[in-house]
Amino acid sequence: MCFMGGLIWGWMKLETAAPASVVFTTQSVLGELPGYSLALDLEVSGAEVEAIFKESPELPGIVLLRDGEVAGAISQTHFYKVVSRGFGREIYYPRPVRIVMEEMETPVLILRADCPIQQAVDLCLARPENQIYEPFLVVDQESGRFCLCSFHALLLASSRISTLRNRQMEQILNSITDGLLVIDRDYVIGGEYSRALETIFEREDLAGKSLPALLGDHLDPALLEQTVEYLEVLFNPRLIDGLIRSINPIREIKALFPGQVSGAEEREKHFAVNFERIRTQGEISQILVRVEDITRRVTLARELAAQQEQAEDKLKLLLQIFQVDPAPLNRFLRNFDTELREADRLLASPESGHEAIHDIFRRIHGLKGDAGQLQLGLYENRLHRFEDQLAARRSQPRLGSDDFAALRDAMSGLHVLSDQLQDAVGQLQRLAVVPRISAASGEAPANGHAAGNGTPSPQGSQGPIAQLTRLLPDLARRTGKQVVFHAGGEDAQIPEIHHGVLGEVLPHLARNSVAHGIEVPEERRRCGKPPEGVVQVAVNRHPHAVEIIFQDDGCGLDPEKLRKRAREIGLAVHSDQEASQVIFHPGFSTADHVTEIAGRGVGMDAVRAALQRCGGEIIPHSQPGVYCAFQILLPLPGAKGGSS
């Protein structure tokens, strides 16, 4: 008997390969088959079962015990089929695995150890079509020993594939749903193979064709090269079967097939490919190859992951929204929707080329900054990803319709995110957690209370300076820096008409300050500075203008570095004053790498443009290694003398 183990409390893995010395005959019985003796109690959780399958993916299934006695078995295929359903993981993982077993349409086939192999093949084929390839349980009633065997092992035992040409094997090959074939030392497909192979590869008359050539029509060239090297290794008798299986480069692969109609995009299919070596008189003469189409399983897993990600995104949004003042949140929502519509319009005209990409880039960068200011991290992250795609196209010398089509597809994800936020806000409003906001004014009811029930909003409305008290600590945390903020003035000193533009400008300056100006604590100590960087904002009223000064005590603007970067992009810069003005050039950046906070080369040109639209101006001041300051002048309402 080749039973490997008996009743096991807990579990253990056992090799499935049949010893080369075992000779199967028409009188062979199931007790001679190799298999797995692995048992778990019916009450273990689904999560524990998945952990075992992940650690040992070659297992066909596990035996289940009730009070120490064999109660049945569950295959790995059935387990994942059940848990891949909608909310399957949430339902089955924390509960006993017997619940998954009870979902089986047909109980596992249990056969006696003295059942002849040829008879066992007939019994397996008599199962429903979708159950033929399921493992079956072999039990020795006298000793109580058991073994879980795969149908694959049963086929191997059936005369080591030499009987593939007889009537029974023809029935098998026409019945099973997996691609089954045999290759020789030249990797040529034998004359007999399962009909499912033609369905899987969408080709006929595969006999006599090269397996690498067949795979090469659908695989990446590098992966195909690895596969050929692996086929060579398969015929090396010195390597054990367990090692051979572990290095299989195409255990699970993605294959590309032509579109079903002319001009359509390539279709994606997924296969699981396994190899078993066939020995004749101790020599490896052929390889049995099993190809399983797992496209549906992969698709279900993707859909499940997408559903889970959407649920997590919605929860994150709900938690983030609860901390945001409703008025600026509503303004952000309206602006987000407006900018996305404008981006859609620009992407609908590929002939506009780089000009459209630059325009969309500025809009998306602005939205990302607004999201960061409101601490909507999910939005900030998704917008940053879209910026990556825009940046890739912006650097291309030529743009085609395919580039714009790809960006339109990516934009659809942002529209979904917008819908999720609108839905989340609506839910909170229905629960009276977030105040309802007037669509016309964009403002919440007076006193920061929800309409009708007196529930306070999460925080009061904040002006542009007060908003920095939330933004700067978040920026410091994300960059690993220490930042102290001092406000030498109040929002009340700034005319309310300018709150909007400063609400855009000051966060830009804050992000640049923390990302590029303030040094990390170790560097500041080396420079003789305290580890905490200082950001200050001062407000001064003049007869005709209000002056806002934003300053940090970081590394300042480096004129030589600015001149060098300006020369690289074709700008002529001579004096230090000219060098300080080059930062307002569109696309200009000296950052070595891009982060979610800064480094795109988008921002300072938008800052100056926004201020100029309000009749204002911005003037940089800097001393390298000591500080960087920006002086902002905005006209007072009704002033006739201009800025002073």
C-alpha positions as CSV (number, residue, x, y, z in Angstrom):
1,M,0.0,0.0,0.0
2,C,1.3,3.5,-0.8
3,F,-0.9,5.2,1.8
4,M,1.2,8.0,3.3
5,G,0.1,8.5,6.8
6,G,-3.0,7.7,8.7
7,L,-5.4,9.8,10.8
8,I,-3.6,13.1,11.4
9,W,-4.5,15.7,14.0
10,G,-3.5,19.0,12.4
11,W,-2.0,18.6,9.0
12,M,1.1,17.7,7.0
13,K,2.1,17.8,3.3
14,L,3.0,14.7,1.5
15,E,4.6,14.2,-2.0
16,T,2.2,13.2,-4.8
17,A,4.7,11.8,-7.3
18,A,4.5,8.0,-7.7
19,P,7.9,6.2,-7.2
20,A,9.5,5.3,-10.5
21,S,9.8,1.7,-9.3
22,V,6.0,1.3,-9.0
23,V,4.5,-0.6,-12.0
24,F,0.8,-0.2,-12.5
25,T,-1.1,-2.9,-14.2
26,T,-4.7,-3.6,-15.1
27,Q,-4.9,-5.3,-11.7
28,S,-3.6,-2.3,-9.8
29,V,-5.9,-0.9,-7.0
30,L,-6.3,2.5,-5.6
31,G,-4.3,1.6,-2.5
32,E,-1.2,1.8,-4.7
33,L,-1.8,5.4,-5.8
34,P,0.2,8.2,-4.2
35,G,-1.7,11.0,-2.6
36,Y,-2.1,13.3,0.4
37,S,-3.0,12.4,3.9
38,L,-4.1,15.7,5.4
39,A,-6.9,16.1,7.8
40,L,-8.6,19.0,9.6
41,D,-11.5,19.1,11.9
42,L,-14.8,20.3,10.4
43,E,-14.9,23.2,12.8
44,V,-11.6,24.9,11.7
45,S,-12.2,28.3,10.0
46,G,-12.2,29.0,6.3
47,A,-9.3,31.4,6.9
48,E,-7.2,28.5,8.3
49,V,-8.0,26.4,5.2
50,E,-6.9,29.2,2.9
51,A,-3.7,29.6,4.8
52,I,-2.9,25.9,4.1
53,F,-3.8,26.2,0.4
54,K,-1.6,29.3,0.0
55,E,1.4,27.6,1.7
56,S,0.9,24.4,-0.4
57,P,-0.8,25.3,-3.7
58,E,-0.2,21.8,-5.1
59,L,-2.7,20.2,-2.6
60,P,-5.8,19.0,-4.4
61,G,-7.8,19.3,-1.2
62,I,-8.1,18.3,2.4
63,V,-9.8,15.5,4.3
64,L,-12.3,16.7,6.9
65,L,-12.9,14.9,10.3
66,R,-15.8,14.8,12.7
67,D,-14.9,13.5,16.1
68,G,-11.8,11.9,14.7
69,E,-13.6,10.1,11.9
70,V,-13.5,10.8,8.2
71,A,-16.5,12.9,7.3
72,G,-15.6,13.8,3.7
73,A,-13.2,16.1,1.9
74,I,-13.2,19.5,0.1
75,S,-11.2,20.3,-3.0
76,Q,-9.2,23.4,-3.4
77,T,-11.1,24.2,-6.6
78,H,-14.5,24.0,-4.8
79,F,-13.2,26.0,-1.8
80,Y,-12.2,29.0,-4.0
81,K,-15.3,28.7,-6.1
82,V,-17.4,29.3,-3.0
83,V,-15.3,32.0,-1.3
84,S,-15.0,33.9,-4.6
85,R,-18.7,34.7,-4.6
86,G,-19.8,38.2,-3.6
87,F,-18.9,38.7,0.0
88,G,-17.7,35.1,0.1
89,R,-14.6,35.9,2.1
90,E,-16.6,37.9,4.7
91,I,-19.1,35.0,5.0
92,Y,-16.9,31.9,5.0
93,Y,-13.5,32.9,6.3
94,P,-14.5,33.4,10.0
95,R,-16.9,30.4,10.0
96,P,-16.3,26.6,10.1
97,V,-15.1,25.0,6.9
98,R,-18.0,22.5,7.1
99,I,-20.3,25.3,5.9
100,V,-18.2,25.5,2.7
101,M,-18.4,21.7,2.4
102,E,-22.2,21.8,2.7
103,E,-22.3,24.1,-0.4
104,M,-21.0,21.2,-2.5
105,E,-23.6,20.1,-5.1
106,T,-22.2,16.6,-5.1
107,P,-20.3,15.1,-2.1
108,V,-16.7,14.0,-2.6
109,L,-16.4,10.6,-4.2
110,I,-15.2,8.0,-1.6
111,L,-13.7,4.8,-2.9
112,R,-12.3,1.7,-1.2
113,A,-8.6,1.1,-1.3
114,D,-9.1,-2.3,-3.0
115,C,-11.0,-0.7,-5.9
116,P,-9.3,-1.5,-9.2
117,I,-7.8,1.6,-11.0
118,Q,-9.7,0.9,-14.2
119,Q,-13.0,0.7,-12.3
120,A,-12.1,3.9,-10.4
121,V,-11.6,5.7,-13.8
122,D,-15.2,4.7,-14.8
123,L,-16.6,5.9,-11.5
124,C,-14.9,9.2,-11.8
125,L,-16.1,9.7,-15.3
126,A,-19.7,8.9,-14.2
127,R,-19.6,12.0,-12.0
128,P,-21.2,15.3,-13.3
129,E,-19.1,16.9,-15.9
130,N,-17.9,19.7,-13.7
131,Q,-16.9,17.2,-11.0
132,I,-14.7,14.9,-13.2
133,Y,-11.4,16.6,-12.3
134,E,-12.2,16.8,-8.6
135,P,-10.0,14.8,-6.2
136,F,-11.5,11.7,-4.6
137,L,-11.0,10.0,-1.2
138,V,-9.6,6.5,-0.9
139,V,-10.3,4.8,2.5
140,D,-8.9,1.5,3.7
141,Q,-11.8,0.3,5.9
142,E,-9.8,-2.3,7.7
143,S,-7.0,0.0,8.9
144,G,-8.9,3.3,8.9
145,R,-6.1,4.9,6.8
146,F,-7.1,7.3,4.1
147,C,-5.6,9.1,1.1
148,L,-6.9,12.0,-1.0
149,C,-6.0,11.4,-4.6
150,S,-6.2,13.6,-7.7
151,F,-7.8,12.5,-10.9
152,H,-4.6,13.6,-12.5
153,A,-2.7,10.9,-10.5
154,L,-5.3,8.4,-11.5
155,L,-4.6,9.1,-15.2
156,L,-0.9,8.8,-14.7
157,A,-1.4,5.5,-13.0
158,S,-3.5,4.2,-15.9
159,S,-0.6,2.5,-17.6
160,R,1.7,5.5,-17.5
161,I,-0.2,7.1,-20.5
162,S,0.6,4.2,-22.7
163,T,-3.1,3.4,-22.9
164,L,-4.0,6.9,-24.1
165,R,-5.0,5.3,-27.4
166,N,-7.5,2.9,-26.0
167,R,-11.3,3.4,-25.9
168,Q,-11.3,4.5,-22.2
169,M,-8.7,7.1,-22.6
170,E,-10.5,8.5,-25.7
171,Q,-13.6,8.9,-23.6
172,I,-11.5,10.7,-20.9
173,L,-9.9,13.0,-23.4
174,N,-13.3,13.9,-24.9
175,S,-14.8,14.5,-21.4
176,I,-12.4,16.4,-19.3
177,T,-12.5,20.2,-19.4
178,D,-8.8,20.8,-19.1
179,G,-6.2,20.6,-21.8
180,L,-4.2,17.4,-21.5
181,L,-1.3,16.5,-23.8
182,V,1.9,14.7,-23.9
183,I,5.2,16.1,-25.3
184,D,8.4,14.2,-26.2
185,R,12.0,15.3,-25.9
186,D,11.7,17.6,-28.8
187,Y,8.6,19.3,-27.1
188,V,6.3,18.0,-29.9
189,I,2.7,17.4,-29.0
190,G,1.6,13.8,-29.3
191,G,-1.2,12.5,-31.5
192,E,-3.7,12.1,-28.6
193,Y,-4.8,15.1,-26.5
194,S,-8.0,16.3,-24.9
195,R,-10.4,18.1,-27.1
196,A,-10.5,20.9,-24.6
197,L,-7.0,21.8,-25.6
198,E,-8.3,23.1,-28.9
199,T,-10.9,25.1,-27.2
200,I,-8.4,26.7,-24.8
201,F,-6.0,27.7,-27.5
202,E,-8.7,28.3,-30.2
203,R,-6.8,26.2,-32.7
204,E,-7.3,22.7,-34.3
205,D,-5.0,19.9,-35.3
206,L,-2.4,20.4,-32.6
207,A,-0.8,17.0,-33.0
208,G,2.8,17.2,-34.2
209,K,3.1,20.9,-33.4
210,S,5.8,22.3,-31.0
211,L,4.5,23.3,-27.6
212,P,6.9,26.4,-27.4
213,A,5.6,27.5,-30.8
214,L,2.0,27.1,-29.6
215,L,2.7,29.1,-26.4
216,G,4.8,31.6,-28.3
217,D,1.8,33.0,-30.1
218,H,0.4,34.2,-26.8
219,L,3.3,34.8,-24.3
220,D,5.8,37.5,-23.7
221,P,9.1,36.5,-25.4
222,A,11.1,36.7,-22.2
223,L,8.6,34.3,-20.5
224,L,8.7,32.0,-23.5
225,E,12.5,31.8,-23.2
226,Q,12.2,30.8,-19.5
227,T,9.6,28.2,-20.4
228,V,11.9,26.6,-23.0
229,E,14.7,26.5,-20.4
230,Y,12.3,24.9,-18.0
231,L,11.3,22.2,-20.5
232,E,15.0,21.3,-20.8
233,V,15.2,20.9,-17.0
234,L,12.2,18.7,-16.9
235,F,14.1,15.9,-18.7
236,N,16.9,16.0,-16.1
237,P,16.4,12.9,-14.0
238,R,18.7,14.2,-11.2
239,L,16.2,16.9,-10.2
240,I,13.4,15.7,-7.8
241,D,9.8,16.3,-8.8
242,G,9.1,18.6,-5.8
243,L,11.8,21.0,-6.9
244,I,10.7,20.7,-10.5
245,R,7.2,21.8,-9.6
246,S,8.4,24.7,-7.5
247,I,10.3,26.4,-10.3
248,N,7.6,26.2,-13.0
249,P,7.6,29.6,-14.6
250,I,4.1,29.3,-16.1
251,R,2.2,27.8,-13.2
252,E,-0.2,30.7,-13.7
253,I,0.2,32.9,-16.8
254,K,-1.6,35.6,-18.8
255,A,-2.0,34.8,-22.5
256,L,-3.1,37.3,-25.2
257,F,-5.4,36.3,-28.0
258,P,-6.6,38.4,-31.1
259,G,-9.8,40.3,-30.8
260,Q,-13.0,38.5,-31.8
261,V,-13.6,41.1,-34.5
262,S,-11.2,42.7,-36.9
263,G,-9.4,45.7,-35.3
264,A,-10.6,44.9,-31.8
265,E,-8.1,44.9,-28.9
266,E,-6.4,41.7,-27.8
267,R,-8.2,39.5,-25.4
268,E,-6.7,38.4,-22.1
269,K,-7.0,34.8,-20.9
270,H,-5.4,33.1,-17.9
271,F,-4.0,29.6,-17.8
272,A,-2.6,27.3,-15.1
273,V,0.0,25.0,-16.6
274,N,1.4,21.9,-14.8
275,F,3.9,19.3,-15.9
276,E,4.4,15.7,-14.8
277,R,7.3,13.6,-15.9
278,I,6.6,10.1,-17.4
279,R,9.2,7.5,-16.8
280,T,9.8,4.4,-19.0
281,Q,12.2,1.8,-17.5
282,G,13.5,4.5,-15.1
283,E,14.2,7.1,-17.9
284,I,12.1,10.3,-18.4
285,S,10.6,9.7,-21.8
286,Q,7.7,12.1,-22.0
287,I,6.0,15.0,-20.2
288,L,2.3,15.1,-19.4
289,V,1.1,18.7,-19.6
290,R,-2.1,19.9,-18.1
291,V,-3.5,23.3,-19.2
292,E,-6.4,24.7,-17.2
293,D,-8.3,27.8,-18.3
294,I,-8.6,29.9,-15.0
295,T,-9.8,33.1,-16.7
296,R,-13.1,33.0,-14.9
297,R,-11.4,32.5,-11.5
298,V,-8.9,35.3,-12.1
299,T,-11.8,37.6,-13.2
300,L,-13.8,36.8,-10.1
301,A,-10.8,37.5,-7.9
302,R,-10.3,40.8,-9.6
303,E,-13.9,41.7,-9.3
304,L,-13.8,40.8,-5.6
305,A,-10.7,42.8,-5.1
306,A,-12.2,45.8,-6.9
307,Q,-15.4,45.5,-4.8
308,Q,-13.3,45.3,-1.6
309,E,-11.2,48.3,-2.7
310,Q,-14.4,50.3,-3.4
311,A,-15.8,49.5,0.0
312,E,-12.5,50.5,1.7
313,D,-12.4,53.7,-0.4
314,K,-16.0,54.6,0.7
315,L,-15.1,54.0,4.3
316,K,-12.0,56.2,4.0
317,L,-14.1,58.9,2.4
318,L,-16.7,58.8,5.1
319,L,-14.0,59.1,7.8
320,Q,-12.3,61.9,6.0
321,I,-15.5,63.8,5.2
322,F,-16.4,63.8,8.8
323,Q,-13.3,65.9,9.6
324,V,-13.9,68.5,6.8
325,D,-15.9,71.7,7.1
326,P,-18.9,71.3,4.8
327,A,-18.6,74.6,3.0
328,P,-15.1,74.1,1.6
329,L,-16.0,70.5,1.0
330,N,-18.9,71.5,-1.2
331,R,-16.7,74.0,-3.0
332,F,-14.2,71.3,-3.6
333,L,-16.9,69.0,-5.0
334,R,-18.2,71.6,-7.4
335,N,-14.7,72.6,-8.5
336,F,-13.7,68.9,-8.9
337,D,-16.8,68.2,-11.1
338,T,-16.1,71.4,-13.2
339,E,-12.5,70.6,-13.8
340,L,-13.2,67.0,-14.7
341,R,-15.7,68.2,-17.3
342,E,-13.2,70.6,-18.8
343,A,-10.6,67.9,-18.9
344,D,-13.0,65.6,-20.7
345,R,-13.6,68.4,-23.2
346,L,-9.9,68.8,-23.8
347,L,-9.3,65.1,-24.1
348,A,-12.0,64.8,-26.7
349,S,-9.8,66.8,-29.2
350,P,-6.5,64.9,-29.7
351,E,-5.5,67.5,-32.3
352,S,-4.9,70.0,-29.4
353,G,-1.8,67.9,-28.5
354,H,0.6,69.0,-25.8
355,E,-1.3,72.3,-25.1
356,A,-4.3,70.3,-23.9
357,I,-2.1,68.0,-21.7
358,H,-0.4,71.0,-20.1
359,D,-3.8,72.6,-19.4
360,I,-5.2,69.4,-17.9
361,F,-2.0,69.0,-15.9
362,R,-2.4,72.4,-14.2
363,R,-6.1,71.6,-13.4
364,I,-5.3,68.2,-11.9
365,H,-2.4,69.6,-9.9
366,G,-4.6,72.3,-8.5
367,L,-7.3,69.7,-7.5
368,K,-4.6,67.6,-5.9
369,G,-3.5,70.6,-3.8
370,D,-7.1,71.3,-2.8
371,A,-7.6,67.7,-1.8
372,G,-4.4,67.8,0.3
373,Q,-5.5,70.9,2.0
374,L,-8.8,69.3,3.0
375,Q,-6.8,66.1,4.0
376,L,-8.8,64.0,1.5
377,G,-5.9,61.6,1.2
378,L,-7.7,59.2,-1.1
379,Y,-8.4,61.9,-3.7
380,E,-4.9,63.2,-3.4
381,N,-3.5,59.8,-4.1
382,R,-5.7,59.1,-7.1
383,L,-5.0,62.5,-8.6
384,H,-1.3,61.9,-8.2
385,R,-1.6,58.7,-10.1
386,F,-3.4,60.5,-12.9
387,E,-0.6,63.1,-12.9
388,D,1.9,60.3,-13.5
389,Q,0.1,59.4,-16.7
390,L,-0.1,63.0,-17.8
391,A,3.6,63.5,-17.0
392,A,4.5,60.5,-19.2
393,R,2.5,62.0,-22.1
394,R,3.8,65.5,-21.5
395,S,7.4,64.3,-22.0
396,Q,6.6,62.5,-25.3
397,P,7.7,64.4,-28.5
398,R,4.5,63.3,-30.3
399,L,1.0,62.5,-29.1
400,G,-1.5,60.3,-30.9
401,S,-5.2,59.4,-30.5
402,D,-4.2,56.3,-28.5
403,D,-2.6,58.5,-25.8
404,F,-5.8,60.6,-25.5
405,A,-7.9,57.4,-25.4
406,A,-5.8,56.0,-22.6
407,L,-6.2,59.2,-20.6
408,R,-9.9,59.2,-21.1
409,D,-10.0,55.7,-19.7
410,A,-8.1,56.9,-16.7
411,M,-10.4,59.8,-16.3
412,S,-13.3,57.4,-15.9
413,G,-11.8,56.3,-12.6
414,L,-11.8,59.9,-11.3
415,H,-15.4,60.3,-12.3
416,V,-16.2,57.1,-10.2
417,L,-14.4,58.6,-7.3
418,S,-16.4,61.8,-7.6
419,D,-19.6,59.8,-7.6
420,Q,-18.5,57.9,-4.5
421,L,-17.8,61.2,-2.7
422,Q,-21.1,62.7,-3.7
423,D,-22.8,59.5,-2.5
424,A,-20.9,59.5,0.8
425,V,-21.8,63.1,1.5
426,G,-25.4,62.3,0.7
427,Q,-25.5,59.5,3.1
428,L,-24.0,61.6,5.9
429,Q,-26.5,64.3,5.2
430,R,-29.4,61.9,5.4
431,L,-28.0,60.8,8.8
432,A,-27.8,64.5,9.8
433,V,-24.0,64.1,10.5
434,V,-22.9,66.7,7.9
435,P,-24.9,69.9,7.4
436,R,-26.8,70.2,4.2
437,I,-25.3,72.8,1.9
438,S,-27.0,75.2,-0.3
439,A,-26.3,74.4,-3.9
440,A,-26.5,78.1,-4.8
441,S,-24.2,79.5,-2.1
442,G,-22.1,76.6,-1.3
443,E,-22.5,77.4,2.4
444,A,-23.8,75.5,5.4
445,P,-26.5,76.8,7.7
446,A,-25.4,79.6,10.0
447,N,-23.4,78.8,13.2
448,G,-22.0,75.6,11.8
449,H,-25.1,73.6,12.7
450,A,-27.0,71.1,10.7
451,A,-30.4,72.2,9.6
452,G,-33.1,71.2,11.9
453,N,-31.3,69.3,14.7
454,G,-28.6,71.5,16.0
455,T,-25.8,69.0,15.4
456,P,-22.4,70.8,15.2
457,S,-20.3,70.4,12.1
458,P,-16.9,68.7,12.6
459,Q,-15.1,72.0,12.6
460,G,-15.8,75.6,12.0
461,S,-15.2,77.4,8.7
462,Q,-11.5,78.3,8.4
463,G,-9.8,81.2,6.5
464,P,-6.7,80.7,4.4
465,I,-4.3,81.2,7.4
466,A,-6.2,79.1,9.8
467,Q,-6.2,76.3,7.3
468,L,-2.4,76.1,7.4
469,T,-2.6,75.0,11.1
470,R,-4.1,71.7,9.8
471,L,-2.1,71.4,6.5
472,L,1.4,72.0,7.8
473,P,1.5,69.2,10.5
474,D,0.2,66.8,7.9
475,L,2.9,67.8,5.4
476,A,5.5,67.5,8.1
477,R,4.3,64.0,9.0
478,R,4.4,62.8,5.4
479,T,7.9,64.1,4.7
480,G,9.5,63.1,8.1
481,K,10.3,66.7,9.0
482,Q,9.5,68.8,12.0
483,V,7.7,72.1,11.4
484,V,6.5,74.9,13.7
485,F,3.9,77.4,12.4
486,H,3.7,81.0,13.6
487,A,0.9,83.3,12.4
488,G,1.6,87.0,12.8
489,G,-1.8,88.0,11.8
490,E,-5.4,86.8,11.4
491,D,-7.7,86.0,8.6
492,A,-10.0,88.8,9.7
493,Q,-7.3,91.3,8.6
494,I,-7.6,90.0,5.0
495,P,-10.6,91.2,3.0
496,E,-13.0,88.3,2.5
497,I,-12.9,88.8,-1.2
498,H,-9.3,87.6,-1.2
499,H,-9.9,84.5,1.0
500,G,-10.5,82.4,-2.1
501,V,-7.3,83.2,-4.0
502,L,-5.2,82.9,-0.8
503,G,-6.9,79.6,-0.1
504,E,-5.2,78.4,-3.3
505,V,-1.9,80.3,-3.0
506,L,-0.9,79.7,0.6
507,P,-1.3,75.9,0.5
508,H,0.9,75.9,-2.7
509,L,3.6,77.8,-0.8
510,A,3.3,75.6,2.2
511,R,3.7,72.4,0.2
512,N,6.8,73.8,-1.6
513,S,8.2,75.0,1.7
514,V,8.0,71.7,3.4
515,A,8.9,69.6,0.4
516,H,11.9,71.7,-0.9
517,G,12.7,74.4,1.7
518,I,12.7,73.0,5.2
519,E,15.5,70.5,5.7
520,V,15.2,67.2,7.6
521,P,16.2,67.4,11.3
522,E,19.6,65.7,10.7
523,E,20.6,68.2,8.0
524,R,19.4,71.2,10.0
525,R,21.6,70.1,13.0
526,R,24.6,69.9,10.6
527,C,23.8,73.4,9.5
528,G,23.7,74.7,13.1
529,K,19.9,75.1,13.0
530,P,17.3,73.7,15.5
531,P,15.7,70.4,14.2
532,E,12.3,72.2,13.9
533,G,11.8,74.3,10.8
534,V,9.7,77.4,11.2
535,V,7.0,78.6,8.8
536,Q,5.6,82.1,9.4
537,V,2.8,84.1,7.9
538,A,2.4,87.8,8.6
539,V,-0.4,90.2,7.6
540,N,0.0,93.9,7.2
541,R,-2.6,96.5,6.1
542,H,-1.5,99.4,4.0
543,P,-3.7,102.3,2.7
544,H,-4.3,100.7,-0.6
545,A,-3.3,97.1,-0.2
546,V,-3.0,94.2,2.2
547,E,0.4,92.5,2.4
548,I,0.9,88.9,3.3
549,I,4.4,87.5,3.9
550,F,5.0,83.8,3.8
551,Q,8.4,82.8,5.0
552,D,10.4,79.7,6.1
553,D,13.9,79.3,7.6
554,G,14.9,76.5,5.2
555,C,17.6,76.3,2.6
556,G,16.3,79.2,0.5
557,L,16.6,79.6,-3.2
558,D,19.9,78.6,-4.7
559,P,20.7,81.1,-7.6
560,E,23.3,78.8,-9.2
561,K,21.0,75.8,-9.1
562,L,18.2,77.9,-10.6
563,R,20.5,79.2,-13.4
564,K,21.7,75.7,-14.2
565,R,18.2,74.3,-14.5
566,A,17.1,77.4,-16.5
567,R,19.9,76.7,-19.0
568,E,18.8,73.1,-19.3
569,I,15.4,74.2,-20.5
570,G,16.6,77.0,-22.7
571,L,16.1,80.0,-20.5
572,A,18.7,82.8,-20.4
573,V,19.3,83.9,-16.8
574,H,22.0,86.3,-15.7
575,S,21.4,88.0,-12.3
576,D,20.3,86.5,-9.0
577,Q,17.1,88.5,-9.3
578,E,16.4,87.0,-12.7
579,A,17.1,83.5,-11.2
580,S,14.5,84.1,-8.5
581,Q,11.9,84.9,-11.1
582,V,12.5,81.8,-13.2
583,I,10.5,79.7,-10.6
584,F,7.3,81.3,-12.1
585,H,8.1,79.8,-15.5
586,P,5.5,77.0,-16.5
587,G,6.9,73.6,-15.8
588,F,10.0,74.8,-14.0
589,S,11.2,72.6,-11.1
590,T,14.6,71.8,-9.5
591,A,13.2,68.8,-7.6
592,D,15.2,65.6,-8.1
593,H,12.1,63.4,-7.8
594,V,8.3,63.8,-7.8
595,T,6.2,63.2,-4.7
596,E,2.5,63.6,-4.0
597,I,3.3,66.9,-2.3
598,A,5.5,68.7,-4.9
599,G,8.0,68.3,-7.7
600,R,5.9,68.4,-10.8
601,G,7.0,71.9,-11.9
602,V,3.3,73.0,-11.7
603,G,2.2,75.5,-9.1
604,M,4.2,78.7,-8.9
605,D,3.1,79.8,-12.4
606,A,-0.5,79.1,-11.3
607,V,0.1,81.0,-8.1
608,R,1.3,84.2,-9.8
609,A,-1.5,83.9,-12.5
610,A,-4.2,83.6,-9.7
611,L,-2.9,86.6,-7.9
612,Q,-2.6,88.7,-11.1
613,R,-6.2,88.0,-11.9
614,C,-7.1,89.7,-8.6
615,G,-4.8,92.7,-9.3
616,G,-2.1,91.4,-7.0
617,E,1.5,90.4,-7.3
618,I,4.1,88.1,-5.6
619,I,7.7,88.9,-5.0
620,P,10.3,86.3,-3.9
621,H,13.1,87.1,-1.4
622,S,15.7,84.7,-0.3
623,Q,19.1,84.1,1.3
624,P,20.6,80.7,0.5
625,G,20.8,78.5,3.5
626,V,18.9,81.0,5.7
627,Y,15.4,81.7,4.5
628,C,12.9,82.0,1.7
629,A,10.0,84.5,1.7
630,F,7.2,85.5,-0.6
631,Q,5.7,88.9,-0.4
632,I,2.1,89.0,-1.6
633,L,0.3,92.3,-2.3
634,L,-3.4,92.4,-2.9
635,P,-5.5,95.5,-3.5
636,L,-8.0,96.6,-0.8
637,P,-11.6,96.7,-2.0
638,G,-12.4,100.2,-3.4
639,A,-8.8,101.3,-3.3
640,K,-7.8,103.6,-6.2
641,G,-4.1,104.0,-5.6
642,G,-3.1,100.4,-6.4
643,S,-0.7,98.3,-4.3
644,S,1.8,99.9,-2.2
